[in-house]
Each structure stands twice: as C-alpha cells, then as structure tokens.
Amino acid sequence: MKTMTLRIPAVEEAMLVELQKTNKSFRDMQTLLLDLIRQKYSKTAQGRGQSNVS
C-alpha cells in the first residue's frame, strides 16, 4: 500500500473541515478518494474491460 500526503491551502482546509461536519462522506478521506478513483477508472477503456476491480 502506498502512502500519500495531501497538501491543501488553508482556505480549502477550512472548507473541508466544514464539509466534514455536515457530510459524512468527507469524514473518511481515504474511502472518498478510493471511490473517486474507482469511478473515474471504470469510465476508461481499461476500466471498462475489467468486470471487477478490487
């Protein structure tokens, strides 16, 4: 497993904190990012060629 460090400006960090208070999907950043990656990948030619990506 790879470790990623996310650096965001203070304004966006404050926005994220507010989103995390009201939107449960933003509380778990790892799951949010992995879901986004899987969604976008499934729309690529490679992703459409595979039935299930784990």
N, CA, C and O atoms as a CHARMM CRD file, in Angstrom:
* protein
*
  216
    1    1 MET  N      0.84700  -1.16900   0.00000 PROA 1      0.00000
    2    1 MET  CA     0.00000   0.00000   0.00000 PROA 1      0.00000
    3    1 MET  C      0.89300   1.23200   0.00000 PROA 1      0.00000
    4    1 MET  O      1.92000   1.26700   0.67900 PROA 1      0.00000
    5    2 LYS  N      0.49800   2.23100  -0.75800 PROA 2      0.00000
    6    2 LYS  CA     1.23500   3.49300  -0.84300 PROA 2      0.00000
    7    2 LYS  C      0.65400   4.49300   0.14700 PROA 2      0.00000
    8    2 LYS  O     -0.53300   4.44700   0.46700 PROA 2      0.00000
    9    3 THR  N      1.49500   5.39000   0.62500 PROA 3      0.00000
   10    3 THR  CA     1.05700   6.48400   1.48500 PROA 3      0.00000
   11    3 THR  C      1.12900   7.76800   0.67600 PROA 3      0.00000
   12    3 THR  O      2.13200   8.04900   0.01900 PROA 3      0.00000
   13    4 MET  N      0.04800   8.54600   0.73100 PROA 4      0.00000
   14    4 MET  CA     0.00400   9.82000   0.02000 PROA 4      0.00000
   15    4 MET  C     -0.15700  10.93900   1.03800 PROA 4      0.00000
   16    4 MET  O     -0.90800  10.81400   2.00600 PROA 4      0.00000
   17    5 THR  N      0.55300  12.02300   0.80800 PROA 5      0.00000
   18    5 THR  CA     0.40800  13.20800   1.64500 PROA 5      0.00000
   19    5 THR  C     -0.33800  14.25100   0.83200 PROA 5      0.00000
   20    5 THR  O      0.03100  14.54400  -0.30600 PROA 5      0.00000
   21    6 LEU  N     -1.37200  14.80100   1.41000 PROA 6      0.00000
   22    6 LEU  CA    -2.18300  15.80800   0.72800 PROA 6      0.00000
   23    6 LEU  C     -1.90400  17.16400   1.34700 PROA 6      0.00000
   24    6 LEU  O     -2.06900  17.35900   2.55100 PROA 6      0.00000
   25    7 ARG  N     -1.48000  18.09300   0.51200 PROA 7      0.00000
   26    7 ARG  CA    -1.22800  19.46200   0.98200 PROA 7      0.00000
   27    7 ARG  C     -2.25000  20.36100   0.31400 PROA 7      0.00000
   28    7 ARG  O     -2.33300  20.41500  -0.91300 PROA 7      0.00000
   29    8 ILE  N     -3.03200  21.07000   1.12700 PROA 8      0.00000
   30    8 ILE  CA    -4.02400  21.99000   0.58200 PROA 8      0.00000
   31    8 ILE  C     -3.89100  23.33900   1.28400 PROA 8      0.00000
   32    8 ILE  O     -3.47900  23.40500   2.44300 PROA 8      0.00000
   33    9 PRO  N     -4.23800  24.40400   0.58300 PROA 9      0.00000
   34    9 PRO  CA    -4.18000  25.73800   1.19200 PROA 9      0.00000
   35    9 PRO  C     -5.13300  25.84100   2.38400 PROA 9      0.00000
   36    9 PRO  O     -6.09100  25.07700   2.49700 PROA 9      0.00000
   37   10 ALA  N     -4.85500  26.78800   3.25900 PROA 10     0.00000
   38   10 ALA  CA    -5.63200  26.95900   4.49100 PROA 10     0.00000
   39   10 ALA  C     -7.11500  27.19800   4.22400 PROA 10     0.00000
   40   10 ALA  O     -7.96500  26.71200   4.97000 PROA 10     0.00000
   41   11 VAL  N     -7.42800  27.93700   3.17100 PROA 11     0.00000
   42   11 VAL  CA    -8.84000  28.22300   2.87000 PROA 11     0.00000
   43   11 VAL  C     -9.58800  26.93500   2.53900 PROA 11     0.00000
   44   11 VAL  O    -10.68300  26.70100   3.05100 PROA 11     0.00000
   45   12 GLU  N     -8.99600  26.09600   1.67900 PROA 12     0.00000
   46   12 GLU  CA    -9.63400  24.83800   1.32100 PROA 12     0.00000
   47   12 GLU  C     -9.67700  23.88000   2.50800 PROA 12     0.00000
   48   12 GLU  O    -10.61000  23.08600   2.63100 PROA 12     0.00000
   49   13 GLU  N     -8.68200  23.95000   3.37300 PROA 13     0.00000
   50   13 GLU  CA    -8.68600  23.11400   4.57600 PROA 13     0.00000
   51   13 GLU  C     -9.85400  23.50400   5.47100 PROA 13     0.00000
   52   13 GLU  O    -10.52000  22.63600   6.03500 PROA 13     0.00000
   53   14 ALA  N    -10.10500  24.79000   5.60200 PROA 14     0.00000
   54   14 ALA  CA   -11.24700  25.25800   6.39300 PROA 14     0.00000
   55   14 ALA  C    -12.56000  24.81400   5.75600 PROA 14     0.00000
   56   14 ALA  O    -13.49600  24.43100   6.45700 PROA 14     0.00000
   57   15 MET  N    -12.62400  24.86500   4.43300 PROA 15     0.00000
   58   15 MET  CA   -13.81800  24.38700   3.72500 PROA 15     0.00000
   59   15 MET  C    -14.04000  22.90200   3.99700 PROA 15     0.00000
   60   15 MET  O    -15.16300  22.46800   4.25300 PROA 15     0.00000
   61   16 LEU  N    -12.95600  22.12900   3.93800 PROA 16     0.00000
   62   16 LEU  CA   -13.04400  20.69400   4.18700 PROA 16     0.00000
   63   16 LEU  C    -13.54200  20.41000   5.59600 PROA 16     0.00000
   64   16 LEU  O    -14.38400  19.53300   5.78700 PROA 16     0.00000
   65   17 VAL  N    -13.04200  21.12900   6.57200 PROA 17     0.00000
   66   17 VAL  CA   -13.48400  20.94800   7.95800 PROA 17     0.00000
   67   17 VAL  C    -14.98800  21.17500   8.06500 PROA 17     0.00000
   68   17 VAL  O    -15.68300  20.41500   8.73800 PROA 17     0.00000
   69   18 GLU  N    -15.49400  22.21400   7.40600 PROA 18     0.00000
   70   18 GLU  CA   -16.93400  22.48600   7.43800 PROA 18     0.00000
   71   18 GLU  C    -17.71900  21.38400   6.74200 PROA 18     0.00000
   72   18 GLU  O    -18.77500  20.97300   7.22400 PROA 18     0.00000
   73   19 LEU  N    -17.21000  20.90100   5.60500 PROA 19     0.00000
   74   19 LEU  CA   -17.87300  19.79800   4.90600 PROA 19     0.00000
   75   19 LEU  C    -17.91500  18.54000   5.76500 PROA 19     0.00000
   76   19 LEU  O    -18.91800  17.82800   5.78200 PROA 19     0.00000
   77   20 GLN  N    -16.82500  18.26900   6.47700 PROA 20     0.00000
   78   20 GLN  CA   -16.76600  17.07900   7.32000 PROA 20     0.00000
   79   20 GLN  C    -17.78400  17.12900   8.44800 PROA 20     0.00000
   80   20 GLN  O    -18.22800  16.08700   8.92900 PROA 20     0.00000
   81   21 LYS  N    -18.15400  18.31400   8.86800 PROA 21     0.00000
   82   21 LYS  CA   -19.14500  18.45500   9.93500 PROA 21     0.00000
   83   21 LYS  C    -20.54100  18.07100   9.45900 PROA 21     0.00000
   84   21 LYS  O    -21.35000  17.57200  10.24200 PROA 21     0.00000
   85   22 THR  N    -20.82600  18.30100   8.18000 PROA 22     0.00000
   86   22 THR  CA   -22.18600  18.10100   7.68300 PROA 22     0.00000
   87   22 THR  C    -22.33500  16.95500   6.69300 PROA 22     0.00000
   88   22 THR  O    -23.45000  16.48800   6.46200 PROA 22     0.00000
   89   23 ASN  N    -21.24600  16.49300   6.10800 PROA 23     0.00000
   90   23 ASN  CA   -21.32000  15.47800   5.06900 PROA 23     0.00000
   91   23 ASN  C    -20.45200  14.28200   5.47000 PROA 23     0.00000
   92   23 ASN  O    -19.22400  14.37100   5.47200 PROA 23     0.00000
   93   24 LYS  N    -21.09200  13.17900   5.80200 PROA 24     0.00000
   94   24 LYS  CA   -20.36600  12.00500   6.29900 PROA 24     0.00000
   95   24 LYS  C    -19.34700  11.46600   5.30200 PROA 24     0.00000
   96   24 LYS  O    -18.32200  10.92000   5.71000 PROA 24     0.00000
   97   25 SER  N    -19.60600  11.60600   4.00900 PROA 25     0.00000
   98   25 SER  CA   -18.67800  11.05700   3.02200 PROA 25     0.00000
   99   25 SER  C    -17.32000  11.75900   3.03900 PROA 25     0.00000
  100   25 SER  O    -16.32700  11.18700   2.59000 PROA 25     0.00000
  101   26 PHE  N    -17.26500  12.98000   3.54700 PROA 26     0.00000
  102   26 PHE  CA   -15.99800  13.71500   3.61800 PROA 26     0.00000
  103   26 PHE  C    -15.22200  13.42300   4.90400 PROA 26     0.00000
  104   26 PHE  O    -14.09300  13.89000   5.05500 PROA 26     0.00000
  105   27 ARG  N    -15.79600  12.67500   5.81500 PROA 27     0.00000
  106   27 ARG  CA   -15.10100  12.37300   7.07100 PROA 27     0.00000
  107   27 ARG  C    -14.01100  11.32600   6.88100 PROA 27     0.00000
  108   27 ARG  O    -12.99900  11.34600   7.58200 PROA 27     0.00000
  109   28 ASP  N    -14.21200  10.41700   5.93900 PROA 28     0.00000
  110   28 ASP  CA   -13.22200   9.37400   5.66700 PROA 28     0.00000
  111   28 ASP  C    -12.58800   9.67400   4.30900 PROA 28     0.00000
  112   28 ASP  O    -13.07200   9.22600   3.27000 PROA 28     0.00000
  113   29 MET  N    -11.51400  10.42800   4.33600 PROA 29     0.00000
  114   29 MET  CA   -10.88500  10.88500   3.09900 PROA 29     0.00000
  115   29 MET  C    -10.33500   9.72900   2.26700 PROA 29     0.00000
  116   29 MET  O    -10.35600   9.79000   1.03800 PROA 29     0.00000
  117   30 GLN  N     -9.85000   8.69000   2.91500 PROA 30     0.00000
  118   30 GLN  CA    -9.30800   7.55300   2.17800 PROA 30     0.00000
  119   30 GLN  C    -10.39600   6.88400   1.35100 PROA 30     0.00000
  120   30 GLN  O    -10.19700   6.61600   0.16600 PROA 30     0.00000
  121   31 THR  N    -11.53400   6.61600   1.95800 PROA 31     0.00000
  122   31 THR  CA   -12.63800   5.98600   1.24000 PROA 31     0.00000
  123   31 THR  C    -13.15500   6.89500   0.13600 PROA 31     0.00000
  124   31 THR  O    -13.45700   6.42800  -0.96300 PROA 31     0.00000
  125   32 LEU  N    -13.26000   8.17900   0.41800 PROA 32     0.00000
  126   32 LEU  CA   -13.73000   9.14100  -0.57600 PROA 32     0.00000
  127   32 LEU  C    -12.82500   9.13700  -1.80400 PROA 32     0.00000
  128   32 LEU  O    -13.31000   9.08800  -2.93400 PROA 32     0.00000
  129   33 LEU  N    -11.52200   9.18900  -1.58700 PROA 33     0.00000
  130   33 LEU  CA   -10.57500   9.21500  -2.69700 PROA 33     0.00000
  131   33 LEU  C    -10.57500   7.89600  -3.46900 PROA 33     0.00000
  132   33 LEU  O    -10.56200   7.90400  -4.70000 PROA 33     0.00000
  133   34 LEU  N    -10.59000   6.77600  -2.76900 PROA 34     0.00000
  134   34 LEU  CA   -10.59700   5.48000  -3.44500 PROA 34     0.00000
  135   34 LEU  C    -11.85700   5.29900  -4.28200 PROA 34     0.00000
  136   34 LEU  O    -11.78400   4.78200  -5.39700 PROA 34     0.00000
  137   35 ASP  N    -13.00700   5.71200  -3.76500 PROA 35     0.00000
  138   35 ASP  CA   -14.25500   5.63100  -4.53100 PROA 35     0.00000
  139   35 ASP  C    -14.18300   6.48800  -5.79100 PROA 35     0.00000
  140   35 ASP  O    -14.61900   6.06300  -6.86000 PROA 35     0.00000
  141   36 LEU  N    -13.63300   7.69200  -5.66400 PROA 36     0.00000
  142   36 LEU  CA   -13.49600   8.58000  -6.81400 PROA 36     0.00000
  143   36 LEU  C    -12.56600   7.97200  -7.86300 PROA 36     0.00000
  144   36 LEU  O    -12.86400   8.02300  -9.05600 PROA 36     0.00000
  145   37 ILE  N    -11.45400   7.40400  -7.43200 PROA 37     0.00000
  146   37 ILE  CA   -10.51100   6.75900  -8.35200 PROA 37     0.00000
  147   37 ILE  C    -11.19300   5.61300  -9.08100 PROA 37     0.00000
  148   37 ILE  O    -11.06500   5.49400 -10.29900 PROA 37     0.00000
  149   38 ARG  N    -11.91500   4.76700  -8.35500 PROA 38     0.00000
  150   38 ARG  CA   -12.60100   3.62200  -8.97000 PROA 38     0.00000
  151   38 ARG  C    -13.66300   4.07800  -9.96400 PROA 38     0.00000
  152   38 ARG  O    -13.79300   3.49500 -11.04000 PROA 38     0.00000
  153   39 GLN  N    -14.42300   5.11200  -9.61600 PROA 39     0.00000
  154   39 GLN  CA   -15.45500   5.62800 -10.52400 PROA 39     0.00000
  155   39 GLN  C    -14.83400   6.13800 -11.82200 PROA 39     0.00000
  156   39 GLN  O    -15.29800   5.80500 -12.91300 PROA 39     0.00000
  157   40 LYS  N    -13.79900   6.93300 -11.70000 PROA 40     0.00000
  158   40 LYS  CA   -13.15300   7.50400 -12.88900 PROA 40     0.00000
  159   40 LYS  C    -12.46400   6.42100 -13.71200 PROA 40     0.00000
  160   40 LYS  O    -12.51400   6.45700 -14.94100 PROA 40     0.00000
  161   41 TYR  N    -11.82300   5.46200 -13.05300 PROA 41     0.00000
  162   41 TYR  CA   -11.12700   4.38700 -13.75600 PROA 41     0.00000
  163   41 TYR  C    -12.10900   3.51700 -14.52600 PROA 41     0.00000
  164   41 TYR  O    -11.81200   3.07700 -15.63700 PROA 41     0.00000
  165   42 SER  N    -13.28200   3.26600 -13.94000 PROA 42     0.00000
  166   42 SER  CA   -14.27000   2.41200 -14.60700 PROA 42     0.00000
  167   42 SER  C    -14.77600   3.04000 -15.90200 PROA 42     0.00000
  168   42 SER  O    -15.34500   2.34200 -16.74100 PROA 42     0.00000
  169   43 LYS  N    -14.58100   4.33400 -16.07700 PROA 43     0.00000
  170   43 LYS  CA   -15.01000   5.02400 -17.29700 PROA 43     0.00000
  171   43 LYS  C    -13.93300   5.02500 -18.37800 PROA 43     0.00000
  172   43 LYS  O    -14.18500   5.46100 -19.50100 PROA 43     0.00000
  173   44 THR  N    -12.73500   4.54100 -18.05000 PROA 44     0.00000
  174   44 THR  CA   -11.66000   4.47100 -19.04100 PROA 44     0.00000
  175   44 THR  C    -11.78900   3.18100 -19.83800 PROA 44     0.00000
  176   44 THR  O    -12.51900   2.27200 -19.44200 PROA 44     0.00000
  177   45 ALA  N    -11.08100   3.09900 -20.95900 PROA 45     0.00000
  178   45 ALA  CA   -11.11800   1.89400 -21.78800 PROA 45     0.00000
  179   45 ALA  C    -10.61800   0.68400 -21.00800 PROA 45     0.00000
  180   45 ALA  O    -11.19200  -0.40000 -21.10800 PROA 45     0.00000
  181   46 GLN  N     -9.56100   0.86200 -20.23800 PROA 46     0.00000
  182   46 GLN  CA    -9.03400  -0.23900 -19.42800 PROA 46     0.00000
  183   46 GLN  C    -10.03100  -0.66800 -18.37000 PROA 46     0.00000
  184   46 GLN  O    -10.24400  -1.86100 -18.15800 PROA 46     0.00000
  185   47 GLY  N    -10.63500   0.28700 -17.71400 PROA 47     0.00000
  186   47 GLY  CA   -11.58100   0.00000 -16.64600 PROA 47     0.00000
  187   47 GLY  C    -12.83100  -0.69500 -17.14400 PROA 47     0.00000
  188   47 GLY  O    -13.37400  -1.55800 -16.45400 PROA 47     0.00000
  189   48 ARG  N    -13.29800  -0.33300 -18.33400 PROA 48     0.00000
  190   48 ARG  CA   -14.48300  -0.97800 -18.90100 PROA 48     0.00000
  191   48 ARG  C    -14.18400  -2.41000 -19.30500 PROA 48     0.00000
  192   48 ARG  O    -15.09500  -3.23500 -19.38300 PROA 48     0.00000
  193   49 GLY  N    -12.91400  -2.71600 -19.56400 PROA 49     0.00000
  194   49 GLY  CA   -12.52600  -4.06200 -19.96500 PROA 49     0.00000
  195   49 GLY  C    -12.50600  -5.04400 -18.81600 PROA 49     0.00000
  196   49 GLY  O    -12.47700  -6.25400 -19.04200 PROA 49     0.00000
  197   50 GLN  N    -12.52200  -4.55100 -17.58000 PROA 50     0.00000
  198   50 GLN  CA   -12.49200  -5.41200 -16.40100 PROA 50     0.00000
  199   50 GLN  C    -13.85800  -5.41500 -15.75000 PROA 50     0.00000
  200   50 GLN  O    -14.51600  -4.37800 -15.65900 PROA 50     0.00000
  201   51 SER  N    -14.28400  -6.58700 -15.29600 PROA 51     0.00000
  202   51 SER  CA   -15.61000  -6.67900 -14.68800 PROA 51     0.00000
  203   51 SER  C    -15.61700  -6.22000 -13.24400 PROA 51     0.00000
  204   51 SER  O    -16.60900  -5.65900 -12.78000 PROA 51     0.00000
  205   52 ASN  N    -14.51100  -6.45200 -12.51300 PROA 52     0.00000
  206   52 ASN  CA   -14.48400  -6.08500 -11.09700 PROA 52     0.00000
  207   52 ASN  C    -13.06700  -5.71300 -10.69600 PROA 52     0.00000
  208   52 ASN  O    -12.14700  -6.51600 -10.84900 PROA 52     0.00000
  209   53 VAL  N    -12.88500  -4.51300 -10.18900 PROA 53     0.00000
  210   53 VAL  CA   -11.57300  -4.04900  -9.72500 PROA 53     0.00000
  211   53 VAL  C    -11.59600  -4.03000  -8.20900 PROA 53     0.00000
  212   53 VAL  O    -12.48800  -3.42900  -7.61000 PROA 53     0.00000
  213   54 SER  N    -10.62900  -4.68100  -7.58200 PROA 54     0.00000
  214   54 SER  CA   -10.57600  -4.71000  -6.11000 PROA 54     0.00000
  215   54 SER  C     -9.51200  -3.79600  -5.60200 PROA 54     0.00000
  216   54 SER  O     -9.31800  -3.68700  -4.39100 PROA 54     0.00000
